[in-house]
Amino acid sequence: MSVEDNKRIEFIDAQAQPKSAKRKGNFRDIINGNILSRENVTNQIPYILFLAVLAIFYIGNRYKYEKLIRSEQKLHIEVKNLRAESITTASQLMFISKQSQVARLIKERNLDLEESVTPPKKIKTK
């Protein structure tokens, strides 16, 4: 390698390449819809559509969840009412099945039944 090779300089014709017409979007472009025809916006259309589908899915999911919550609250109230009714019915049954209440109901309804005065006998098997 000689000194001449090191000094060899190559010049490149550097011309300014024309820039694409970059304009800042102004209010008129937004109103006219010209902003949607630009290349940087048209390249983003699949992403925008994906976000729109995702938003619709999110909204639908939320409505479904709220409907489920309302249904759960209605069922919770119904369970509360049924539990109270069950306790009331059990209490009434216990009251009616008392020996004195049974005897009173027999007399009221004229069933011609008598209360046994002899205690029951145990049967023993050999």
Phi and psi in degrees as a GROMACS rama.xvg file:
@    title "Ramachandran Plot"
@    xaxis  label "Phi"
@    yaxis  label "Psi"
@TYPE xy
-101.607  171.139  SER-2
-67.0429  -30.678  VAL-3
-66.358  -34.7366  GLU-4
-66.1036  -36.8397  ASP-5
-69.9004  -30.1  ASN-6
-85.9104  -7.92486  LYS-7
-69.1639  120.963  ARG-8
-121.345  133.052  ILE-9
-106.303  130.844  GLU-10
-100.569  136.244  PHE-11
-111.303  135.585  ILE-12
-75.6084  104.901  ASP-13
-95.1195  105.486  ALA-14
-104.997  144.599  GLN-15
-71.7619  121.442  ALA-16
-78.5031  139.153  GLN-17
-68.2862  130.973  PRO-18
-80.2296  146.337  LYS-19
-66.6555  153.015  SER-20
-64.8196  93.868  ALA-21
-94.9167  111.953  LYS-22
-117.571  145.02  ARG-23
-75.5086  139.127  LYS-24
-68.8326  129.371  GLY-25
-111.914  179.832  ASN-26
-63.5917  -36.1448  PHE-27
-65.4163  -38.248  ARG-28
-65.5448  -35.9821  ASP-29
-67.9403  -43.6878  ILE-30
-66.5254  -43.7694  ILE-31
-70.7151  -24.5282  ASN-32
92.1713  5.44296  GLY-33
-66.6464  -25.3088  ASN-34
-65.9261  -26.5587  ILE-35
-76.9359  -16.4621  LEU-36
-90.6797  -3.99183  SER-37
-71.5649  153.41  ARG-38
-66.6372  -39.3554  GLU-39
-68.093  -27.9185  ASN-40
-79.8652  -41.2168  VAL-41
-66.6337  -27.1965  THR-42
-71.5832  -22.4478  ASN-43
-93.1786  0.630014  GLN-44
-58.0155  -44.0414  ILE-45
-60.3448  -39.4694  PRO-46
-65.8387  -41.3265  TYR-47
-64.3461  -42.0798  ILE-48
-63.5325  -40.1521  LEU-49
-60.287  -44.239  PHE-50
-64.8272  -36.4762  LEU-51
-66.271  -43.8862  ALA-52
-63.3755  -41.2452  VAL-53
-63.0031  -40.1942  LEU-54
-65.9301  -41.6791  ALA-55
-63.6763  -42.7005  ILE-56
-61.7885  -42.3939  PHE-57
-62.477  -44.2624  TYR-58
-64.0848  -45.0865  ILE-59
-62.2643  -40.1254  GLY-60
-64.6836  -38.9216  ASN-61
-66.0998  -43.5636  ARG-62
-61.7007  -40.8711  TYR-63
-64.0145  -41.43  LYS-64
-65.192  -42.3295  TYR-65
-64.5316  -38.5724  GLU-66
-63.7322  -40.3596  LYS-67
-64.6683  -39.8789  LEU-68
-65.1577  -43.1085  ILE-69
-62.6617  -40.8674  ARG-70
-63.8844  -41.489  SER-71
-63.0743  -40.5142  GLU-72
-65.8579  -39.9677  GLN-73
-63.2047  -43.071  LYS-74
-65.3143  -36.2714  LEU-75
-63.7061  -43.0233  HIS-76
-65.058  -41.306  ILE-77
-64.1726  -40.067  GLU-78
-63.7556  -39.8327  VAL-79
-60.5919  -46.4473  LYS-80
-64.8626  -42.0028  ASN-81
-66.2368  -35.6893  LEU-82
-65.1342  -42.8571  ARG-83
-64.008  -41.6756  ALA-84
-64.1226  -39.3207  GLU-85
-64.3439  -42.764  SER-86
-65.2248  -41.4594  ILE-87
-63.7243  -44.1169  THR-88
-64.2861  -41.9049  THR-89
-63.7827  -39.1263  ALA-90
-65.4987  -43.2253  SER-91
-63.8213  -40.3928  GLN-92
-63.2041  -42.6965  LEU-93
-63.687  -38.4049  MET-94
-68.055  -44.1061  PHE-95
-69.0271  -29.9441  ILE-96
-84.8959  3.84506  SER-97
-65.7213  149.015  LYS-98
-62.2998  -39.883  GLN-99
-67.8978  -36.6698  SER-100
-71.1509  -35.2024  GLN-101
-64.5495  -44.2567  VAL-102
-63.0204  -40.7676  ALA-103
-64.5935  -42.5542  ARG-104
-65.3065  -35.4821  LEU-105
-63.6273  -44.8256  ILE-106
-64.653  -40.7591  LYS-107
-63.8343  -36.5876  GLU-108
-94.4502  0.0651244  ARG-109
52.9205  58.7657  ASN-110
-91.1426  -2.52853  LEU-111
55.4123  40.1733  ASP-112
-109.363  147.713  LEU-113
-121.443  150.595  GLU-114
-80.1926  134.868  GLU-115
-73.2851  131.661  SER-116
-97.2714  -17.437  VAL-117
-93.9984  135.378  THR-118
-70.8602  155.462  PRO-119
-67.4713  151.735  PRO-120
-103.697  146.426  LYS-121
-87.8045  138.641  LYS-122
-100.436  122.855  ILE-123
-102.66  136.122  LYS-124
-106.052  147.499  THR-125
